[in-house]
Amino acid sequence: MKKIAYLFSVICLVLSLGFQSCDDGEGYSIGDFTAPQLATVRTVSSSGFYLDCDVWGTCWPVNTNMGWYVPIDGQRVVVTFNPLWDNYGGFDHAVMILDMQDVLTRYVEPMSPDDEDEMGHEPVPTTADGVTIGNGYLNVWLSRRLPFTTTLRLVYPAVDDSETETPAVGEDGYYHLELRCHTQAGADTPGTYSLVSYSLNALDFTGDAKGIRLKLGLEEGGEETLVFTLVQEDAGQSTVSAYR
C-alpha cells in the first residue's frame, strides 16, 4: 500500500523512540532532545499542565517561559522536549519543552439517519496505515492539508440526536464507527490541518467489547473497514491504548 507522502518524515519521527543525540549513560543532558512526540495536555490549574505522552508517559514541564500557552485538558499536541530527570514528583519524567504545536482534537459524535447526508461521503485523504490508535485517541494522518471548511467527523450510528445517547457495542462485540469527510469547498481553498486526533473516552472497554471496526472511504482504495482488536494487558486490564 502506498505510504503517506505528506508529513512522512514527521510520522517516522513520532514513531521513533530514540534521541537526536545519544545519552552518555550518566543521565540526560541539554543535548538530549526527543523526536516530535504525540501527547495529550492534562491541566492541573488554569495555567498549569503536564503532558501524557503516547511513548514517554507522564511528563512534567519545568519551563518558566510558557506563560503564553493556555492549556486545555484533553488537547492533543506534537511536542519536542529535552528530558531532564526520571521519576520526578510522581511523573515519569521532568522535561524542558522545546517546541509544541496543537493538533486538531475532536470527539466521537452520534450520527442519526437524518444527519447521514450532511456528514458527507467523500474519501478521506489518508491510507489504512495512516490511521493509528494510541493513548486513548484515534489519530488520522492526512496526505495533504485539508481546506479550513472541511469537516472530518468520527461518528457512530444513533437513533436520534439525543446528547444522552452513547455508542453501543454491536452484536459482534465491536464498536462500529465511521470516518465521514465533507469538504464544502474547492481544492483552491487554503489548507489548514494535516493531523486529527479523536478522543475515544466515550467508548466503554471495561466490559465485553472486543475493539473497534472503523469504516471509511480511501482515495486510492475505496471503502474499507479497519479492525482494531483490544489486547489484554497485565493484571487483566484492557485499555484503548492496547490496540494493535
C-alpha positions in Angstrom: 0.0 0.0 0.0 1.3 3.4 -0.9 2.6 5.3 2.1 1.5 8.8 3.2 3.7 11.3 1.3 2.9 14.4 3.2 4.5 14.6 6.7 6.1 11.2 6.1 9.3 12.3 7.9 7.3 13.6 10.9 5.4 10.3 11.2 8.6 8.4 11.2 9.9 10.7 13.9 6.8 10.3 16.1 7.2 6.6 16.0 10.8 6.7 16.9 11.9 6.0 20.4 15.4 7.3 20.1 17.1 10.6 20.7 18.5 13.0 18.2 21.7 12.9 20.3 22.6 9.8 22.3 22.6 9.5 26.1 26.0 9.2 27.5 25.0 6.6 30.1 25.1 9.1 33.0 21.7 10.6 32.7 20.2 13.3 30.4 22.0 16.4 29.2 20.9 19.6 27.5 21.7 17.9 24.1 19.3 15.0 24.7 16.2 16.1 22.8 13.4 13.9 21.6 11.9 13.5 18.2 8.5 15.0 17.8 6.1 13.2 20.1 2.3 12.9 20.2 0.9 13.8 23.6 -2.2 14.9 25.5 -2.4 18.0 27.6 -3.6 17.5 31.2 -4.4 20.6 33.2 -3.7 21.0 36.9 -4.9 24.6 37.2 -5.8 27.5 34.9 -2.3 27.7 33.6 -0.5 24.6 35.0 -0.4 21.4 33.0 1.6 18.2 32.3 1.9 16.1 29.2 0.6 12.5 28.9 2.8 11.3 26.0 2.0 8.3 23.9 5.5 7.0 24.2 7.2 8.7 27.2 4.3 8.6 29.7 3.6 11.5 32.0 6.0 14.4 31.7 6.1 17.5 33.9 7.3 20.6 32.1 9.8 22.7 34.1 9.8 25.7 31.7 9.2 29.1 33.3 8.7 30.9 30.0 5.5 29.3 28.8 3.0 31.9 30.1 1.8 32.3 26.6 0.3 28.8 26.4 -3.2 28.4 27.6 -3.7 24.6 28.3 -6.9 22.8 27.5 -7.5 19.5 29.1 -7.5 16.7 26.5 -5.9 18.8 23.8 -3.6 16.8 21.6 -0.2 18.2 20.7 3.0 17.4 18.9 5.9 18.2 21.2 9.7 18.1 21.2 11.4 18.3 24.6 14.6 17.8 26.5 14.1 15.1 29.2 15.9 16.1 32.4 15.1 13.6 35.2 13.2 10.4 35.6 10.6 9.6 38.3 10.1 13.3 39.1 7.4 14.1 41.7 5.1 11.3 40.7 5.6 11.8 37.0 7.6 9.6 34.7 9.9 12.5 33.6 10.7 16.1 34.1 11.2 17.8 30.7 12.0 21.2 29.2 9.6 21.8 26.3 11.5 23.0 23.1 8.5 23.1 20.7 4.8 22.4 21.0 2.1 22.6 18.4 -1.6 22.0 19.0 -3.3 19.2 17.0 -6.9 19.4 15.8 -8.7 17.4 18.6 -12.2 16.1 18.2 -14.6 13.6 19.8 -16.8 10.7 18.8 -20.2 12.1 17.6 -23.6 10.5 17.1 -25.0 10.2 13.5 -28.7 9.9 13.2 -30.3 8.8 9.9 -31.3 12.4 9.2 -27.6 13.5 9.6 -26.1 11.0 7.2 -26.1 13.1 4.1 -24.9 16.2 5.9 -21.9 14.3 7.3 -20.6 13.7 3.7 -19.4 10.7 1.8 -16.1 12.0 0.4 -12.9 9.8 0.5 -10.5 10.7 3.3 -7.0 11.6 2.0 -5.2 9.0 4.0 -4.2 5.4 3.8 -5.0 2.4 6.0 -1.7 2.7 7.8 -2.2 6.4 8.3 -4.9 5.6 11.0 -3.5 4.7 14.4 -4.7 4.3 18.0 -2.6 5.3 20.9 -3.2 6.5 24.5 -6.9 6.6 24.2 -7.0 8.6 20.8 -7.6 7.6 17.2 -5.1 9.5 15.1 -5.7 10.2 11.3 -2.6 11.3 9.4 -3.7 13.1 6.2 -1.7 13.0 3.0 -2.4 16.7 2.4 -3.7 19.7 4.2 -7.5 20.0 4.1 -9.4 23.2 3.4 -10.5 25.0 6.6 -14.1 24.4 5.6 -13.7 20.6 5.8 -15.5 18.6 8.4 -13.9 15.3 9.3 -16.0 13.5 11.9 -15.7 10.2 13.7 -19.3 9.1 14.2 -21.4 6.2 15.4 -24.9 5.2 14.4 -27.6 6.8 16.6 -31.4 6.6 16.7 -31.8 10.3 17.3 -29.8 13.4 18.1 -30.1 13.0 21.9 -27.0 14.2 23.7 -27.5 11.5 26.3 -27.1 8.6 23.8 -23.8 6.8 23.9 -22.1 4.4 21.5 -23.2 0.8 21.8 -21.3 -2.4 21.2 -22.5 -4.3 18.1 -23.7 -7.9 18.1 -20.2 -8.9 17.0 -18.6 -7.3 20.1 -17.1 -4.3 18.3 -17.9 -0.6 18.3 -18.9 0.3 14.8 -17.6 3.8 13.9 -17.3 5.7 10.6 -15.0 8.5 9.5 -17.0 11.0 7.4 -15.5 13.7 5.3 -17.3 16.8 3.9 -15.0 19.4 2.2 -17.6 22.0 1.4 -15.1 24.0 -0.8 -13.0 23.7 -3.9 -9.4 22.5 -3.9 -8.1 26.0 -4.2 -9.1 26.9 -0.6 -6.1 27.3 1.6 -5.3 24.1 3.6 -5.1 24.0 7.4 -4.7 20.8 9.4 -3.0 17.6 8.3 -3.4 15.5 11.5 -6.6 14.9 13.6 -6.9 13.1 16.9 -10.2 11.8 18.2 -10.8 11.1 21.9 -12.2 7.6 22.5 -13.3 8.3 26.1 -16.9 7.8 25.1 -16.3 4.1 24.4 -16.5 1.7 27.4 -13.9 -1.1 27.3 -14.4 -2.3 30.8 -17.0 -4.9 29.7 -17.0 -7.4 26.8 -16.1 -5.0 24.0 -13.6 -6.6 21.6 -12.5 -3.4 19.8 -13.4 -1.1 17.0 -14.4 -1.6 13.4 -13.8 1.7 11.5 -15.4 2.3 8.1 -14.0 5.0 5.9 -13.5 5.8 2.2 -9.9 6.0 1.0 -8.9 8.0 -2.1 -6.8 5.1 -3.5 -8.6 2.1 -2.1 -12.3 2.8 -2.0 -14.4 1.9 1.1 -12.6 -0.1 3.7 -13.2 -1.3 7.2 -10.2 -1.2 9.6 -10.4 -3.5 12.6 -8.6 -2.7 15.9 -8.8 -5.6 18.3 -8.4 -4.9 22.1 -5.4 -6.6 23.7 -5.5 -7.7 27.3 -2.7 -6.1 29.4 -1.2 -7.5 32.5 -3.5 -8.0 35.5 -6.4 -8.4 33.1 -6.7 -4.8 32.3 -8.0 -3.6 28.9 -7.4 -0.1 27.7 -7.8 1.7 24.4 -4.0 2.2 24.3 -3.6 -1.5 23.9 -4.9 -1.8 20.3 -3.0 -3.4 17.5 
